[in-house]
Amino acid sequence: MRPLDVQGQPKSSRSKLARMGWNSFIVAAMIGIPLLLVFGMELIGRGTVYETWTWLTANWKLFELNALIVFLVFVLIYCIIGSLVLSAGISALLLSIVSLISYFKVKLIGEPFFPWDIFLNKESMNILPLVTTRTALVRIGLVFAIVAVIFLFRLWVPRLSLRPVTRVVLGALCIFALYSFGVRAPWVGTLLDRAGVNEIVWNQQENYGTNGLSLAFTMNVKNTIVPKPPGYSEPTMASLAESLNDMVGTSTANAASGVKPNVIFIMNEAFWDPTLLPNVSFSEDPVPTVHRLQQESTSGYLLSPQFGGGTSNVEFEVLTGQSMSFLPAGSVPYQQYISKPIPSMASYFKGLGYKSAAIHSYEGWFWNRENVYKHMGFDSFQSKDGFQNPEYRGDFIADDEVSKSIIKEVESNDNPTFIYAVTMQNHGPYDDHRYGNNNPVKVQGSLDDTARDTLETYVHGARDADRSLQLLIDHFEKSGEPTVVVFYGDHLPMLGYDYDVYVQSGFIPTAKSDQWSLEELKKMHSVPFVMWSNFDMAKEQVPVLSNSFLSAYVLDRLQMEKPAALAYNAELSKKIPGLLRNLVIDSDGQMHASVPASAAADVEKYRELQYDEMFGKQYLAKYTGAPSAAGAADPQGGGAVPNADGH
């Protein structure tokens, strides 16, 4: 092949027409390749050519905006790499990976790929076992085969580079334009408005489905920054603090026993009551302990902000009393926002003289718990490495081992103990036959063989979780130490692609979550919780309660003093017990797609309190006399110690 000049044309005596032909080819490629890439990305996400073409023809302006964003990415890569074909291959590879990740995330947990997912590091590897089915591997293999073919074109097509000056100028313009899209600069806002873009922040699956992956992903970049509420100011928080000071009680001990009880929270991985599935029967009750406690003790349903994954977000709500509703959809506070001390139940109990301990039967780095637990004020954290020769059930440490660790932790402390424990045994996926064919609870009903196997595996784990709770009850019934146990799941389990078991059993009518009614949305986010104590506590039934209100509720039941922010939570929960981004449930049980006008001012105060604590100036602490975030993690002035296991 003849040598090329910096523009990629031959140096020989080829005619000007031939050189113009190469330039025309470059221009055509720079226009055509982004259009093809957008079509391919949407095809991966939507699954069929028909659905992709239907979206394109009905939303051609949105298609053009997606193509513009992909054009900027492709041209930027072209300016950096300097080879047209290699740049096309790299762009196709990068965007295909993004599309595949988003596709599988939607299939598994109903959420697309967000900008902040990039920072999940090792957590993202946890999805690999979920995408090893034959259908998934065929889809992945086909995509990568197409990308490989693109790279092979380099054998026949010249480098076709641009002049250095052109690469620098064009690359800078691409960076500027992409940045403008990310922060939604005024000119971008005008462009989006003229194209009729409707950003559906409260339903990101619909947002991506309507606007296209590239555009929706880019619009979400700005959501990595949490905006200050319009009414947030020092005078506003000072006024709110004054009213909160009147709410805070003075009792710091349980009235019934006269002493401080051990307080144990157990967030059991994906725990839910499978007997709620219609048209399905079980050979025996898989969760008899929970069913008994629902009759004998305080119990109810928690409204989880998650489905199928995102355990740390539920943890965040419970431990801090703050709501995911005020943060960008799909965000992960443990990864994104908590990088300094923050008030939590751990620091609260520590301030009362408790030992605050965290226990989790998985890797300590997962969801950044090693660092976040220190910021929250836990005295110790026992992760997977801290379990000595534990029993495994499938790939994960058995729930019984977590119960044994809880007992050991309580018995080793002279002071009362606050424990937040997170299990792992019943983590999905559930199509792995992890227990062999030894599923003690058999399932019958309107399910195909794959769905039945998936459900039986899940039910086996739920049965073990129920038994691990009974193990704790048996121990503390005999113990002389007053103890209360709060047991609940973090979210409903992901039972197959596209909510397979839920749809086949008739629990929900369709796998398209954007078509669910508010009642169906509530069902898919409601997990049971039970409270048990070895001292007298009046029984209560709680129809619905958001995870962010659980800690305030428990402190109320124990007649313990509440921090100012949790005192506000307790009052708000009387008006709005259920608060999700796209589902609000009032005290009468009425469901709303957004906050009703009657509660808007109260919910906005809640938002301001959360912003003050997480991102603001901590004015509330200043005017209530509570420890600021800087001192909340350790009221005595010392930092939290490393993991109990030394890791």
JOGIMO-V881167 format. One record per residue. N is the residue number from 1. PHI is phi in whole degrees, 0 to 359 (NA if undefined). NEAR is the number of other C-alpha atoms within 12 Angstrom. Layout:
# JOGIMO-V881167
n=N phi=PHI near=NEAR
n=N phi=PHI near=NEAR
This chain:
# JOGIMO-V881167
n=1 phi=NA near=13
n=2 phi=293 near=13
n=3 phi=296 near=15
n=4 phi=247 near=22
n=5 phi=276 near=19
n=6 phi=295 near=21
n=7 phi=266 near=29
n=8 phi=97 near=30
n=9 phi=271 near=32
n=10 phi=296 near=25
n=11 phi=274 near=17
n=12 phi=288 near=15
n=13 phi=275 near=13
n=14 phi=300 near=15
n=15 phi=284 near=13
n=16 phi=301 near=14
n=17 phi=298 near=13
n=18 phi=295 near=17
n=19 phi=296 near=22
n=20 phi=296 near=17
n=21 phi=296 near=19
n=22 phi=295 near=28
n=23 phi=298 near=24
n=24 phi=296 near=19
n=25 phi=297 near=24
n=26 phi=298 near=31
n=27 phi=298 near=20
n=28 phi=298 near=17
n=29 phi=293 near=24
n=30 phi=293 near=32
n=31 phi=270 near=24
n=32 phi=286 near=23
n=33 phi=299 near=33
n=34 phi=301 near=34
n=35 phi=297 near=31
n=36 phi=293 near=28
n=37 phi=295 near=42
n=38 phi=297 near=43
n=39 phi=300 near=39
n=40 phi=296 near=39
n=41 phi=299 near=40
n=42 phi=291 near=40
n=43 phi=297 near=29
n=44 phi=299 near=33
n=45 phi=286 near=38
n=46 phi=268 near=32
n=47 phi=95 near=24
n=48 phi=225 near=17
n=49 phi=296 near=17
n=50 phi=299 near=14
n=51 phi=295 near=19
n=52 phi=295 near=27
n=53 phi=294 near=20
n=54 phi=298 near=19
n=55 phi=297 near=26
n=56 phi=298 near=29
n=57 phi=289 near=15
n=58 phi=276 near=15
n=59 phi=223 near=22
n=60 phi=295 near=24
n=61 phi=293 near=24
n=62 phi=292 near=37
n=63 phi=300 near=39
n=64 phi=295 near=31
n=65 phi=295 near=34
n=66 phi=299 near=41
n=67 phi=295 near=34
n=68 phi=297 near=33
n=69 phi=295 near=38
n=70 phi=295 near=42
n=71 phi=303 near=41
n=72 phi=296 near=34
n=73 phi=293 near=39
n=74 phi=297 near=43
n=75 phi=293 near=45
n=76 phi=298 near=34
n=77 phi=298 near=33
n=78 phi=299 near=36
n=79 phi=294 near=33
n=80 phi=280 near=28
n=81 phi=283 near=25
n=82 phi=87 near=30
n=83 phi=234 near=32
n=84 phi=297 near=38
n=85 phi=293 near=35
n=86 phi=299 near=32
n=87 phi=294 near=36
n=88 phi=297 near=45
n=89 phi=295 near=32
n=90 phi=295 near=32
n=91 phi=298 near=37
n=92 phi=297 near=38
n=93 phi=296 near=29
n=94 phi=300 near=23
n=95 phi=288 near=38
n=96 phi=293 near=37
n=97 phi=297 near=26
n=98 phi=301 near=32
n=99 phi=295 near=36
n=100 phi=295 near=38
n=101 phi=300 near=35
n=102 phi=297 near=37
n=103 phi=300 near=35
n=104 phi=289 near=36
n=105 phi=298 near=34
n=106 phi=296 near=37
n=107 phi=296 near=33
n=108 phi=272 near=35
n=109 phi=230 near=39
n=110 phi=77 near=35
n=111 phi=234 near=35
n=112 phi=280 near=37
n=113 phi=276 near=41
n=114 phi=253 near=38
n=115 phi=304 near=31
n=116 phi=284 near=28
n=117 phi=296 near=31
n=118 phi=300 near=23
n=119 phi=267 near=21
n=120 phi=281 near=25
n=121 phi=51 near=16
n=122 phi=291 near=18
n=123 phi=301 near=25
n=124 phi=296 near=22
n=125 phi=292 near=15
n=126 phi=294 near=21
n=127 phi=277 near=26
n=128 phi=303 near=20
n=129 phi=297 near=20
n=130 phi=276 near=29
n=131 phi=240 near=29
n=132 phi=253 near=18
n=133 phi=289 near=19
n=134 phi=300 near=11
n=135 phi=299 near=15
n=136 phi=295 near=24
n=137 phi=293 near=19
n=138 phi=296 near=15
n=139 phi=299 near=27
n=140 phi=296 near=26
n=141 phi=298 near=20
n=142 phi=296 near=18
n=143 phi=298 near=30
n=144 phi=289 near=24
n=145 phi=294 near=19
n=146 phi=296 near=22
n=147 phi=297 near=28
n=148 phi=298 near=20
n=149 phi=297 near=21
n=150 phi=299 near=26
n=151 phi=297 near=25
n=152 phi=295 near=17
n=153 phi=299 near=20
n=154 phi=296 near=19
n=155 phi=290 near=13
n=156 phi=245 near=13
n=157 phi=259 near=22
n=158 phi=300 near=27
n=159 phi=299 near=31
n=160 phi=54 near=36
n=161 phi=272 near=33
n=162 phi=257 near=31
n=163 phi=298 near=23
n=164 phi=306 near=18
n=165 phi=297 near=14
n=166 phi=298 near=21
n=167 phi=297 near=25
n=168 phi=294 near=21
n=169 phi=294 near=18
n=170 phi=294 near=25
n=171 phi=297 near=28
n=172 phi=296 near=21
n=173 phi=296 near=20
n=174 phi=295 near=28
n=175 phi=298 near=25
n=176 phi=299 near=21
n=177 phi=294 near=27
n=178 phi=296 near=32
n=179 phi=298 near=22
n=180 phi=297 near=25
n=181 phi=295 near=34
n=182 phi=296 near=27
n=183 phi=265 near=21
n=184 phi=55 near=25
n=185 phi=300 near=18
n=186 phi=308 near=14
n=187 phi=292 near=15
n=188 phi=289 near=26
n=189 phi=302 near=20
n=190 phi=297 near=15
n=191 phi=298 near=20
n=192 phi=293 near=27
n=193 phi=297 near=17
n=194 phi=294 near=14
n=195 phi=276 near=21
n=196 phi=76 near=18
n=197 phi=289 near=28
n=198 phi=239 near=25
n=199 phi=282 near=30
n=200 phi=261 near=25
n=201 phi=296 near=29
n=202 phi=283 near=28
n=203 phi=220 near=31
n=204 phi=289 near=35
n=205 phi=295 near=35
n=206 phi=291 near=24
n=207 phi=301 near=30
n=208 phi=290 near=40
n=209 phi=294 near=40
n=210 phi=277 near=35
n=211 phi=269 near=38
n=212 phi=94 near=46
n=213 phi=298 near=47
n=214 phi=298 near=47
n=215 phi=290 near=40
n=216 phi=296 near=39
n=217 phi=301 near=41
n=218 phi=293 near=36
n=219 phi=296 near=39
n=220 phi=284 near=36
n=221 phi=303 near=30
n=222 phi=295 near=27
n=223 phi=283 near=28
n=224 phi=290 near=28
n=225 phi=254 near=22
n=226 phi=274 near=27
n=227 phi=288 near=21
n=228 phi=288 near=22
n=229 phi=301 near=23
n=230 phi=304 near=12
n=231 phi=269 near=20
n=232 phi=286 near=29
n=233 phi=196 near=22
n=234 phi=297 near=21
n=235 phi=301 near=15
n=236 phi=297 near=22
n=237 phi=290 near=34
n=238 phi=296 near=25
n=239 phi=294 near=21
n=240 phi=295 near=33
n=241 phi=299 near=32
n=242 phi=297 near=23
n=243 phi=288 near=21
n=244 phi=289 near=32
n=245 phi=301 near=26
n=246 phi=282 near=18
n=247 phi=277 near=24
n=248 phi=289 near=30
n=249 phi=281 near=22
n=250 phi=241 near=19
n=251 phi=285 near=21
n=252 phi=244 near=26
n=253 phi=225 near=28
n=254 phi=294 near=28
n=255 phi=292 near=23
n=256 phi=288 near=20
n=257 phi=260 near=22
n=258 phi=78 near=17
n=259 phi=226 near=23
n=260 phi=276 near=31
n=261 phi=278 near=39
n=262 phi=296 near=43
n=263 phi=239 near=44
n=264 phi=239 near=46
n=265 phi=260 near=44
n=266 phi=238 near=44
n=267 phi=262 near=47
n=268 phi=272 near=47
n=269 phi=306 near=46
n=270 phi=55 near=43
n=271 phi=287 near=50
n=272 phi=206 near=45
n=273 phi=266 near=39
n=274 phi=293 near=40
n=275 phi=289 near=32
n=276 phi=284 near=25
n=277 phi=292 near=29
n=278 phi=283 near=22
n=279 phi=60 near=21
n=280 phi=225 near=27
n=281 phi=233 near=24
n=282 phi=233 near=27
n=283 phi=292 near=17
n=284 phi=204 near=19
n=285 phi=294 near=25
n=286 phi=284 near=35
n=287 phi=227 near=32
n=288 phi=294 near=23
n=289 phi=295 near=31
n=290 phi=297 near=40
n=291 phi=296 near=28
n=292 phi=293 near=20
n=293 phi=294 near=29
n=294 phi=296 near=27
n=295 phi=271 near=18
n=296 phi=257 near=21
n=297 phi=232 near=29
n=298 phi=294 near=32
n=299 phi=203 near=34
n=300 phi=169 near=35
n=301 phi=229 near=38
n=302 phi=264 near=46
n=303 phi=265 near=46
n=304 phi=273 near=52
n=305 phi=283 near=49
n=306 phi=240 near=43
n=307 phi=222 near=39
n=308 phi=73 near=41
n=309 phi=184 near=40
n=310 phi=75 near=42
n=311 phi=307 near=38
n=312 phi=296 near=38
n=313 phi=290 near=41
n=314 phi=293 near=46
n=315 phi=305 near=47
n=316 phi=302 near=44
n=317 phi=296 near=42
n=318 phi=292 near=41
n=319 phi=287 near=43
n=320 phi=257 near=45
n=321 phi=77 near=45
n=322 phi=260 near=43
n=323 phi=248 near=43
n=324 phi=294 near=40
n=325 phi=299 near=39
n=326 phi=262 near=35
n=327 phi=247 near=35
n=328 phi=304 near=31
n=329 phi=304 near=43
n=330 phi=85 near=40
n=331 phi=286 near=42
n=332 phi=230 near=38
n=333 phi=306 near=41
n=334 phi=300 near=37
n=335 phi=270 near=31
n=336 phi=259 near=29
n=337 phi=243 near=28
n=338 phi=267 near=31
n=339 phi=233 near=22
n=340 phi=210 near=28
n=341 phi=304 near=35
n=342 phi=219 near=44
n=343 phi=300 near=47
n=344 phi=207 near=46
n=345 phi=298 near=48
n=346 phi=296 near=47
n=347 phi=291 near=45
n=348 phi=298 near=44
n=349 phi=293 near=42
n=350 phi=300 near=35
n=351 phi=294 near=33
n=352 phi=266 near=29
n=353 phi=93 near=25
n=354 phi=279 near=33
n=355 phi=269 near=38
n=356 phi=258 near=45
n=357 phi=231 near=46
n=358 phi=249 near=50
n=359 phi=226 near=47
n=360 phi=213 near=48
n=361 phi=272 near=44
n=362 phi=215 near=38
n=363 phi=299 near=29
n=364 phi=292 near=33
n=365 phi=284 near=26
n=366 phi=297 near=29
n=367 phi=59 near=35
n=368 phi=65 near=29
n=369 phi=299 near=39
n=370 phi=307 near=37
n=371 phi=276 near=31
n=372 phi=296 near=40
n=373 phi=297 near=50
n=374 phi=294 near=36
n=375 phi=296 near=38
n=376 phi=277 near=44
n=377 phi=98 near=47
n=378 phi=292 near=47
n=379 phi=285 near=40
n=380 phi=209 near=40
n=381 phi=219 near=44
n=382 phi=263 near=41
n=383 phi=261 near=37
n=384 phi=308 near=37
n=385 phi=292 near=22
n=386 phi=274 near=28
n=387 phi=274 near=33
n=388 phi=267 near=17
n=389 phi=46 near=11
n=390 phi=284 near=23
n=391 phi=282 near=19
n=392 phi=254 near=25
n=393 phi=237 near=27
n=394 phi=73 near=26
n=395 phi=271 near=23
n=396 phi=236 near=28
n=397 phi=297 near=36
n=398 phi=295 near=38
n=399 phi=299 near=45
n=400 phi=304 near=33
n=401 phi=295 near=39
n=402 phi=294 near=47
n=403 phi=299 near=43
n=404 phi=296 near=30
n=405 phi=292 near=39
n=406 phi=298 near=44
n=407 phi=300 near=34
n=408 phi=298 near=21
n=409 phi=296 near=32
n=410 phi=296 near=36
n=411 phi=291 near=21
n=412 phi=273 near=14
n=413 phi=252 near=21
n=414 phi=282 near=13
n=415 phi=277 near=23
n=416 phi=299 near=30
n=417 phi=235 near=41
n=418 phi=254 near=43
n=419 phi=234 near=46
n=420 phi=244 near=48
n=421 phi=247 near=46
n=422 phi=233 near=48
n=423 phi=269 near=45
n=424 phi=219 near=41
n=425 phi=307 near=42
n=426 phi=264 near=51
n=427 phi=289 near=46
n=428 phi=287 near=41
n=429 phi=280 near=37
n=430 phi=246 near=38
n=431 phi=256 near=32
n=432 phi=261 near=27
n=433 phi=50 near=25
n=434 phi=296 near=26
n=435 phi=256 near=27
n=436 phi=67 near=16
n=437 phi=260 near=15
n=438 phi=265 near=17
n=439 phi=267 near=27
n=440 phi=291 near=22
n=441 phi=255 near=29
n=442 phi=267 near=25
n=443 phi=249 near=34
n=444 phi=230 near=23
n=445 phi=147 near=23
n=446 phi=277 near=23
n=447 phi=228 near=28
n=448 phi=282 near=19
n=449 phi=299 near=17
n=450 phi=296 near=22
n=451 phi=295 near=30
n=452 phi=294 near=32
n=453 phi=298 near=32
n=454 phi=299 near=37
n=455 phi=293 near=49
n=456 phi=296 near=42
n=457 phi=296 near=40
n=458 phi=298 near=46
n=459 phi=297 near=43
n=460 phi=303 near=42
n=461 phi=293 near=48
n=462 phi=295 near=44
n=463 phi=297 near=39
n=464 phi=294 near=39
n=465 phi=297 near=44
n=466 phi=299 near=39
n=467 phi=291 near=27
n=468 phi=293 near=33
n=469 phi=293 near=45
n=470 phi=297 near=28
n=471 phi=301 near=25
n=472 phi=295 near=37
n=473 phi=299 near=31
n=474 phi=302 near=19
n=475 phi=291 near=25
n=476 phi=281 near=31
n=477 phi=295 near=19
n=478 phi=268 near=15
n=479 phi=283 near=20
n=480 phi=274 near=17
n=481 phi=270 near=27
n=482 phi=299 near=34
n=483 phi=215 near=38
n=484 phi=237 near=39
n=485 phi=241 near=42
n=486 phi=246 near=42
n=487 phi=241 near=48
n=488 phi=197 near=45
n=489 phi=263 near=47
n=490 phi=275 near=46
n=491 phi=191 near=43
n=492 phi=291 near=46
n=493 phi=285 near=45
n=494 phi=273 near=40
n=495 phi=262 near=45
n=496 phi=93 near=37
n=497 phi=297 near=34
n=498 phi=53 near=27
n=499 phi=56 near=32
n=500 phi=308 near=34
n=501 phi=295 near=40
n=502 phi=297 near=37
n=503 phi=287 near=29
n=504 phi=298 near=29
n=505 phi=280 near=29
n=506 phi=89 near=21
n=507 phi=294 near=28
n=508 phi=229 near=29
n=509 phi=276 near=25
n=510 phi=209 near=21
n=511 phi=277 near=28
n=512 phi=273 near=24
n=513 phi=295 near=33
n=514 phi=288 near=24
n=515 phi=258 near=16
n=516 phi=289 near=22
n=517 phi=285 near=20
n=518 phi=297 near=24
n=519 phi=296 near=24
n=520 phi=292 near=24
n=521 phi=298 near=35
n=522 phi=299 near=40
n=523 phi=300 near=30
n=524 phi=280 near=40
n=525 phi=233 near=41
n=526 phi=256 near=39
n=527 phi=241 near=42
n=528 phi=286 near=43
n=529 phi=225 near=45
n=530 phi=225 near=41
n=531 phi=241 near=44
n=532 phi=230 near=43
n=533 phi=217 near=40
n=534 phi=263 near=26
n=535 phi=223 near=29
n=536 phi=291 near=22
n=537 phi=221 near=24
n=538 phi=297 near=19
n=539 phi=281 near=20
n=540 phi=222 near=23
n=541 phi=250 near=21
n=542 phi=246 near=31
n=543 phi=299 near=26
n=544 phi=203 near=40
n=545 phi=202 near=44
n=546 phi=293 near=49
n=547 phi=305 near=48
n=548 phi=292 near=44
n=549 phi=259 near=44
n=550 phi=296 near=45
n=551 phi=297 near=43
n=552 phi=298 near=40
n=553 phi=297 near=38
n=554 phi=297 near=42
n=555 phi=297 near=35
n=556 phi=298 near=31
n=557 phi=295 near=31
n=558 phi=272 near=37
n=559 phi=55 near=26
n=560 phi=253 near=31
n=561 phi=300 near=32
n=562 phi=251 near=38
n=563 phi=301 near=42
n=564 phi=304 near=40
n=565 phi=297 near=49
n=566 phi=288 near=42
n=567 phi=297 near=36
n=568 phi=293 near=41
n=569 phi=303 near=45
n=570 phi=298 near=34
n=571 phi=290 near=29
n=572 phi=295 near=35
n=573 phi=295 near=35
n=574 phi=287 near=26
n=575 phi=263 near=29
n=576 phi=230 near=39
n=577 phi=292 near=38
n=578 phi=241 near=44
n=579 phi=221 near=48
n=580 phi=242 near=43
n=581 phi=298 near=33
n=582 phi=236 near=35
n=583 phi=209 near=36
n=584 phi=234 near=36
n=585 phi=241 near=35
n=586 phi=270 near=31
n=587 phi=293 near=24
n=588 phi=271 near=16
n=589 phi=84 near=22
n=590 phi=285 near=23
n=591 phi=257 near=26
n=592 phi=227 near=27
n=593 phi=283 near=24
n=594 phi=213 near=25
n=595 phi=296 near=27
n=596 phi=293 near=23
n=597 phi=302 near=15
n=598 phi=294 near=15
n=599 phi=244 near=25
n=600 phi=300 near=19
n=601 phi=294 near=17
n=602 phi=293 near=23
n=603 phi=292 near=35
n=604 phi=294 near=28
n=605 phi=296 near=32
n=606 phi=299 near=41
n=607 phi=299 near=36
n=608 phi=294 near=38
n=609 phi=300 near=43
n=610 phi=294 near=41
n=611 phi=298 near=34
n=612 phi=300 near=36
n=613 phi=285 near=37
n=614 phi=269 near=38
n=615 phi=234 near=28
n=616 phi=268 near=25
n=617 phi=262 near=24
n=618 phi=55 near=34
n=619 phi=297 near=34
n=620 phi=301 near=41
n=621 phi=299 near=32
n=622 phi=298 near=25
n=623 phi=263 near=25
n=624 phi=256 near=26
n=625 phi=80 near=20
n=626 phi=283 near=29
n=627 phi=299 near=30
n=628 phi=288 near=33
n=629 phi=302 near=34
n=630 phi=294 near=28
n=631 phi=250 near=30
n=632 phi=294 near=37
n=633 phi=291 near=37
n=634 phi=205 near=38
n=635 phi=301 near=31
n=636 phi=273 near=19
n=637 phi=100 near=17
n=638 phi=261 near=20
n=639 phi=276 near=25
n=640 phi=293 near=33
n=641 phi=279 near=27
n=642 phi=295 near=26
n=643 phi=309 near=30
n=644 phi=299 near=26
n=645 phi=270 near=21
n=646 phi=88 near=16
n=647 phi=257 near=19
